Amino acid sequence: MNIDMIRAAAKRLDGHARKTPFLSSPFLDEIAGRRVLVKAECLQHTGSFKFRGGWSAVSALDETTRSRGVIAFSSGNHAQGVAAAATAHGVPSVIIMPNDAPRLKIENTRALGAEVVLYDRPGGESREAVGAAIAADRGLTLIKPYDEPQVIAGQGTTGLEIAAQAAELGIDQAEVLVCCGGGGLTSGVALALEADAPGMRIRPVEPEGFDDTARSLLSDQIERNDRQSGSLCDAIITPAPGDITFPILKRLCGPGLVVTEKEALQAVAQAFLRLKIVVEPGGAVALAAALFHGDQLDGDTVIAVCTGGNVDPDVFAQALATLE
Amino acid sequence: MNIDMIRAAAKRLDGHARKTPFLSSPFLDEIAGRRVLVKAECLQHTGSFKFRGGWSAVSALDETTRSRGVIAFSSGNHAQGVAAAATAHGVPSVIIMPNDAPRLKIENTRALGAEVVLYDRPGGESREAVGAAIAADRGLTLIKPYDEPQVIAGQGTTGLEIAAQAAELGIDQAEVLVCCGGGGLTSGVALALEADAPGMRIRPVEPEGFDDTARSLLSDQIERNDRQSGSLCDAIITPAPGDITFPILKRLCGPGLVVTEKEALQAVAQAFLRLKIVVEPGGAVALAAALFHGDQLDGDTVIAVCTGGNVDPDVFAQALATLE
């Protein structure tokens, strides 16, 4: 896993992924007590950065392998990213999703051309068993959500853009806050910034109760979450940092940050009010840390990646209610 | 009023206004029955395209005149655009606003550095009388919201970007739908596209009951609205097309389109769901026409400008409720 793979992915993504904008607001700067720049990956195709990894992985396959199709396990955003990328490449995709995933994400994944197979997560069914049988039967290639070099390479293109967009503003020093699940985006961005903006420091951000990465960085070994569901920040809930991602995180990241669910909802509301973007709670934890945990940050500029916007209207309404 | 003024404004805005992205979604294409590209001006500074006109007008003043300050009448978005531009130039601004304008817009305008003076719109007080007295007293320059060449020039920079962004996608033929109040944006975009993308046709879009421009284009003379308030699309409610804007609209625009308030709310909801942007009802009428009035459009591509995103949370919740 290295920077050359990220640059190669950037070439494959060129003209397919969006170069998402940097957004800002004096109102957010005031809350945070420093300059806040938001990388709005919720404006990416399929509503999250996962399209980058999906496209990178699908486009990296040789033609024969790709033509048989791909399979992915996902609570939602990775599913949509892989489905859209596969469909655009004209190949089939099967997505194994938990039957308690947000309705909107299941529907969207189907509409993007994937065959969705649901497994009984609350009932303890093994998604790996369900998926392995289908994959073997059809010769599908598994696209893992984060612990997969070509996926990390795709997510890392976000970091190349951050470095370039910050440089345009004359910024080469900043804390870069990334919403962190299994660490695919965080490790990819870390590698990209190590190469293109070495004055920046990456900080993974997680929701309270699902802070496996923050704890792993502290203990210097992979720690697991007790729970794997039951959070409004469902998009970034994973069991533990990955075997490929964690060594990168360990080498390049500053300490992890942890925000409450309420702070995530407040960040969703601020993004609505001040940036005019729709962010899901899991995609807003980095902004929440920028706004509400400034005491744990250094420097006068913080860059927060808003990673996704696939939120059900009732959860969004809950977030807006925090404004009252 | 000509294209050279728009190009000059683009130079003055460079590095200050955002080049807002083109967004799209296969889900919107499916509703519309053609390709839909959205120019997301809600992501502009201050949450609407009005920042462009405000910056253009303030930056065009000679230094002595500018230093005395500027004044504007506005129900909201123009106010924020002028206030932010004046503050960034280090000069005072006074904004005359109706006392029934959305609370959020009044608060934002103050926070952006303006002195807000409220007049009693429901009670019939003349904003012109209120404003004239203050302007005379302090030597302020009036920045009109649309019937002002430098404002039209600033809004027209949106059109230069549309032409360039469409060309990148290989598109030179399209209907370009613009949310239309007094016609500042619509006429500016029309002039820009006449020069840079002559294969495109501009179509003004208005809410039902406030279709002064559509009726004026039909009758070939300036027609007025009966009402000037009482719409969720408050951002684009004006008495009539302007004396400067209307001749441009007449020469360059196709027939106007009219959407219902409910369609505007549905478009707000679709922009939330599919594009992850926050659009106010008045800023969504062009998208509403693209989605729900395709029978009045030609060609396989429609470009809709989403002009602003300054919407109160309760109105946004009303829009999301249309999804159920």
Interface residues (C-beta under 8 A of the other chain):
Chain A: R18 T20 P21 L23 P26 F27 A40 C42 L43 G47 L104 N108 A111 L112 A269 F272 L273 L275 K276 I277 V278 V279 G309 P313 F316 A317 L320 A321 L323 E324
Chain B: R18 T20 P21 L23 P26 F27 A40 C42 L43 G47 L104 N108 A111 L112 A269 F272 L273 L275 K276 I277 V278 V279 G309 P313 F316 A317 L320 A321 L323 E324
